[in-house]
Amino acid sequence: MLQKNEINSMIDYIRQKMISSANTLGLASPETIKLSQELDEYIAAYQFQNKQN
């Protein structure tokens, strides 16, 4: 399992990629949606880890 700082880094990285994708390809593009779903997974993992502590 990833550490909190690693999850935070991934959240920031994917968020920036998603914003870029949305700006260039649109909100409904498959790439933007894929990145949004991936971001959701990392956010859920972060929340789960915070709940454990």
Secondary structure, 3 states (H helix, E strand, C coil): CCCHHHHHHHHHHHHHHHHHHHHHHCCCCHHHHHHHHHHHHHHHHHHHHHHHC
